[in-house]
Amino acid sequence: MSTVLLSSKSASGDQPQPQPKEEWKRRVWNITKMANLVSGSTAMVILLDEDEQNPFSVHKDLLCFYSPYHDRLLNGPFKEAGSTRIKLPVTSLVLKLFSTWLYTGQIITPSTQDACSVNNPERRIQYDRHHTKLVDLYIFADSLNCIALERAAFVQLYKLVRLAKGPMQIFKLVDNGLEHSGLYKYWVDYWAAHYDSMILRILVDPLPSTFAHHLLLRKCELDLNPKTEACGTWRLNADQVFGNTCTDRNHDRQHEESSEGQDQNDA
């Protein structure tokens, strides 16, 4: 039994991509597809967190379908023979969130607190941890090129963005080189559209220089186009991440819907 280490950087682009039809299906978690993958093979893979404390056993076919990285690792020309233990550079909690999501399509985390309850110091600590782990999960999904998980994490973060206290999570994205991500672009748009209220946070917690540069450029763009509706502007990137436009890793929603329908027919 061998242990394979996954680097913290994305490993995309070095192998042929899946066929288009399968690629669309990979981008949205689907219960019928999950059931078919789980029932089709009993081969399992053991996932280990960075401390190797809490192993999680998952179906190989399910893991490889939603994680292109693992698909190349376990099914590519240099695949490991026999049962494989894969060590991942994430905490046990993030790995648990990922493993649970593979089978449920849901990110199981503490309930989102509203603005009033967050003013409670204890609730504030819980919220900050919740928000940070979601960002960690989003970064992990990007390293796997697991777009379906990126989207799921984005949905949760979208609900929390108004309660974000400071730029700590933005630093995480910058430190991991994710300025290209939908979440980063969304935060730029959101901060630019709500610049007047965000300025107080900037005075307390300095922003990453890269983010500050993009923020000022976006703010100037909004100021030069007064007819642009602010809220509509920052919602635009949310739509892109959800697949309503086709930019970068974003794609046409109709392809996904047709793929989901095909999964139902295959059941």
C-alpha positions in Angstrom: 0.0 0.0 0.0 1.5 3.3 -1.1 1.0 6.8 0.0 0.8 9.5 -2.7 1.4 13.2 -1.7 -0.6 15.9 -3.4 1.1 19.3 -3.7 -0.7 22.4 -2.7 -0.6 23.8 -6.2 -3.0 22.9 -9.0 -1.8 20.0 -11.3 -3.9 20.9 -14.3 -2.8 21.1 -17.9 -0.3 18.3 -18.1 -2.7 15.6 -19.3 -5.4 15.3 -22.0 -8.8 16.7 -20.8 -11.9 14.5 -20.5 -14.4 14.4 -23.4 -16.7 17.5 -23.5 -19.8 15.6 -22.4 -18.2 14.1 -19.4 -16.6 17.5 -18.6 -20.0 19.2 -18.4 -21.3 16.5 -16.0 -18.3 16.9 -13.8 -19.1 20.6 -13.1 -22.3 20.0 -11.2 -22.8 17.3 -8.4 -25.7 15.0 -9.4 -27.3 12.4 -7.1 -28.0 10.0 -10.0 -24.5 10.1 -11.2 -23.2 9.6 -7.7 -25.4 6.5 -7.2 -24.3 5.0 -10.5 -20.6 5.6 -9.7 -20.9 4.1 -6.2 -22.8 1.0 -7.3 -20.6 0.4 -10.3 -17.4 -0.5 -8.5 -16.3 -1.4 -4.9 -12.8 -0.1 -5.4 -11.9 2.4 -2.5 -9.3 5.0 -1.9 -8.1 6.2 1.5 -7.7 9.9 1.9 -5.4 11.3 4.7 -5.3 14.8 6.1 -2.0 16.6 6.5 -1.5 15.1 10.0 -2.7 11.6 8.9 -5.0 11.5 11.9 -8.4 10.9 10.4 -8.5 8.8 7.3 -11.6 8.8 5.0 -12.4 6.0 2.7 -14.2 7.0 -0.6 -15.2 5.2 -3.7 -12.5 5.5 -6.3 -14.8 6.0 -9.3 -16.7 8.8 -7.5 -13.5 10.5 -6.4 -11.9 10.3 -9.9 -15.1 11.6 -11.6 -15.3 14.8 -9.7 -11.6 15.3 -9.1 -9.7 15.5 -12.4 -6.4 15.5 -10.4 -7.2 12.1 -8.8 -8.4 10.8 -12.2 -5.0 11.4 -13.7 -3.3 10.1 -10.5 -5.2 6.9 -10.3 -6.1 6.2 -13.9 -3.3 7.8 -15.8 -0.2 6.1 -17.3 1.7 6.4 -14.0 -1.2 5.1 -11.8 -0.4 3.3 -8.6 -1.1 -0.4 -8.4 -3.4 -1.8 -5.8 -5.0 0.1 -2.9 -3.7 3.7 -2.5 -3.5 6.0 0.4 -3.4 9.6 -0.7 -2.2 12.3 1.7 -3.7 15.8 1.1 -2.3 19.1 2.3 -5.5 20.0 4.2 -6.9 19.8 7.7 -9.1 17.0 8.9 -12.1 19.3 8.9 -11.6 20.3 5.2 -11.1 16.7 4.2 -14.3 15.7 6.0 -16.2 18.5 4.2 -14.9 17.2 0.9 -15.6 13.6 1.6 -19.2 14.4 2.8 -19.8 16.5 -0.3 -18.8 13.7 -2.6 -21.7 11.6 -1.3 -24.3 14.3 -0.5 -23.6 17.3 -2.7 -23.8 19.4 0.4 -21.2 21.3 2.5 -22.2 20.4 6.0 -21.0 23.3 8.3 -22.4 25.2 11.3 -25.5 27.2 10.4 -24.9 30.7 9.0 -25.4 33.3 11.6 -27.3 36.5 10.8 -25.9 40.0 11.3 -27.4 40.4 14.8 -26.1 37.1 16.2 -22.7 37.7 14.8 -22.3 40.7 17.1 -22.2 38.2 19.9 -18.4 37.5 20.5 -18.8 33.8 20.8 -20.9 33.7 17.6 -18.4 35.9 15.9 -15.6 33.4 16.6 -17.8 30.6 15.3 -18.6 32.6 12.2 -15.0 33.5 11.4 -14.0 29.8 11.7 -16.8 28.8 9.5 -15.9 31.4 6.9 -12.2 30.5 6.9 -12.9 26.8 6.5 -15.1 27.5 3.5 -12.3 29.5 1.9 -9.9 26.7 2.6 -12.3 24.3 1.0 -12.6 26.5 -2.1 -8.8 26.7 -2.4 -8.6 22.9 -2.1 -11.2 22.5 -4.8 -9.2 24.7 -7.1 -6.1 22.6 -6.5 -8.0 19.5 -7.6 -9.7 21.3 -10.5 -13.0 20.2 -8.9 -15.3 22.8 -10.3 -18.5 21.3 -8.8 -17.0 21.7 -5.3 -15.7 25.2 -6.1 -19.3 26.2 -7.0 -20.7 24.6 -3.8 -18.2 26.4 -1.7 -18.9 29.7 -3.6 -22.6 29.4 -2.9 -22.0 29.2 0.9 -19.5 32.1 0.8 -21.9 34.1 -1.3 -24.4 33.9 1.6 -21.7 35.1 4.1 -20.0 37.9 2.2 -22.0 40.7 3.9 -20.9 39.5 7.3 -17.2 39.2 6.4 -15.2 41.2 9.0 -11.8 41.7 7.3 -9.6 40.8 4.4 -8.0 37.7 6.0 -9.7 35.4 3.5 -8.6 37.6 0.6 -5.0 37.2 1.7 -5.5 33.4 1.5 -6.6 33.6 -2.1 -3.7 35.9 -3.0 -1.2 33.7 -1.2 -2.4 30.7 -3.2 -2.3 32.5 -6.5 -6.1 32.5 -7.0 -6.5 35.9 -8.5 -8.0 34.2 -11.5 -10.7 32.6 -9.5 -14.4 33.5 -9.6 -14.4 34.1 -5.9 -11.6 36.6 -6.1 -13.2 38.5 -8.9 -16.5 38.4 -7.1 -14.9 40.0 -4.0 -13.3 42.7 -6.1 -16.7 43.5 -7.6 -18.5 43.4 -4.2 -15.9 45.6 -2.4 -16.0 48.1 -5.3 -19.8 48.3 -5.4 -19.8 48.8 -1.6 -16.6 50.9 -1.4 -18.0 53.6 1.0 -19.0 51.0 3.6 -15.8 48.9 3.1 -13.4 51.8 3.6 -13.7 51.4 7.4 -12.5 47.8 7.1 -9.6 48.9 5.0 -8.5 51.4 7.6 -8.4 48.7 10.3 -7.0 45.8 8.2 -4.8 46.6 5.2 -5.6 44.8 2.0 -3.2 42.7 -0.1 -1.6 45.1 -2.6 -2.7 43.1 -5.6 -6.3 43.1 -4.4 -6.2 46.9 -3.5 -4.9 47.6 -7.1 -7.8 45.5 -8.7 -10.3 47.1 -6.3 -9.3 50.7 -7.2 -9.4 49.8 -11.0 -12.9 48.4 -10.6 -14.0 51.4 -8.5 -12.8 53.8 -11.2 -14.6 51.7 -13.8 -17.9 51.9 -11.9 -17.4 55.7 -11.3 -16.8 56.2 -15.1 -20.0 54.3 -15.9 -22.7 55.9 -13.6 -25.4 54.0 -15.5 -24.1 50.7 -14.2 -26.2 49.4 -11.4 -23.8 48.6 -8.5 -25.5 45.6 -7.1 -26.0 44.1 -10.6 -22.3 44.6 -11.2 -21.1 42.5 -8.3 -23.8 39.8 -9.0 -22.3 39.4 -12.4 -19.4 37.3 -11.3 -21.7 35.1 -9.2 -23.5 34.3 -12.4 -20.3 33.5 -14.1 -19.2 31.1 -11.5 -22.6 29.4 -11.6 -22.2 28.9 -15.3 -24.5 31.4 -17.0 -21.7 32.8 -19.1 -18.7 31.1 -20.8 -15.5 32.8 -19.6 -12.3 31.0 -18.7 -13.5 27.9 -16.7 -17.1 29.1 -16.8 -19.4 27.5 -19.4 -22.8 27.3 -20.9 -25.5 26.3 -18.5 -27.5 24.5 -21.2 -24.7 21.9 -21.6 -24.9 21.1 -17.9 -28.7 20.8 -17.9 -28.6 18.4 -20.9 -25.9 16.4 -19.1 -28.1 16.2 -16.0 -31.0 15.1 -18.0 -28.9 12.4 -19.6 -27.9 11.1 -16.2 -31.6 10.7 -15.3 -32.1 8.8 -18.5 -29.2 6.5 -17.7 -30.5 5.6 -14.3 
